[in-house]
Amino acid sequence: MSSINIGSSPLVASMRKYSIILMGAGAVGLAASYAVGGQERAVADYLIGFWYFAGISITMLFFSALQFLTRSGWSAGVRRIAENLSGMTPFLVVFLIPIVLNLFGHHSIYEWTHESSKHDPIIQIKEPYLNIPFTIGRLALYCLLWWGMWKFVVGNSVKQDSATDITPTRKNWKRSAVWVLVYSLTITFASFDLLMSLEPHWFSTIWGVYTFSGHFVAALAIIAIMLVSFRNHGLLDGYIRDEHYHDLGKLMFAFTVFWAYIGFSQYFIIWFANIPEETVYFTTRLDNTPWSVFGILLILTRFLIPFALLLKQDVKRKKKVLVWSAIVILIAHFIDIVWIVMPAVGKVLIHGTSEQAIPFLFSWNEFTGMLFFAGVFLFAGARMFTSQNAVAANDPLLQESFEYHS
């Protein structure tokens, strides 16, 4: 078996190099977006990139906690990859600062912060929840809990590498149920605060599950791409097997179907009830171009294409099919978040003292935040791979991962 410490490998060096390039390009792009499109456009682009990669980073922790909770043997050989890719989590509080500062601004992308919205009867009802001090407090609490989850779950996993007994792993077995619950609550309420509150008149009872399913299948896609990359570079030979590809492919397929089920359920219930406070979300997106096109692309890339690619049993073991399916899923996740954020932000822009409906159209701007946070995500991941093993070397279930047959 090859070395499990790959910090000095060319692949990790490339991750670090390209991460710096992406961060630089993204930072310049966000500045250009601010200069060309104004503060609202730049903050919206920043929010897209932040939610995309912050959500995936936190969900990597959930993936690890879930493996400990179920005492899964198959994943023991690949679980550390997800843990290392959660390296952005401790710094989320820093990256939330621009979004928090925007809450106070005259050009805030959150309508409920506008002075002109104070007399809106619906927003007045929601004011005990949608107010700046309480929102900032909640966001700080989420970051604290995510840091605690990262410190406990990943910390104990790493401690097991040099432990003389299985005490660190046993702690994760016992406490992972709590951390899974913490993740479920925080990712749900963070999606309310950062995304749903962009349209304070609208609500959905399954919004948290909808956003979770998107993050989870995207996290699985990144893990799959990393596994294939490691194997193609001759890293972790003997630890990564076709069985791992197959199981990740099955999970990607399952959560592709799950996202489609949740997405359709949300649409069907809102369409059937036909309540104005609920239908506004879809009428904004389906009655206006280019967002109606995004809706079609979402169905294709979120469901139909990965469903067709991953349907057959044998293809899940084929690296090219797995990687292309993962790429489609990651593109779909971007389309989904743009479809959520941009139509909402573009509804009302405040210029001076007047309000005008000026819809945003999709452009190069929306890639800037993605580039910046892709760089942050890769840099944090490379840092983790440099400082600790890429495999949970002393995990009590590691042998089961080698011998496992799907």
Order of alpha helices (4+ residues) and beta strands (2+ residues): alpha-alpha-alpha-alpha-alpha-alpha-alpha-alpha-alpha-alpha-alpha-alpha-alpha-alpha-beta-beta-alpha-alpha
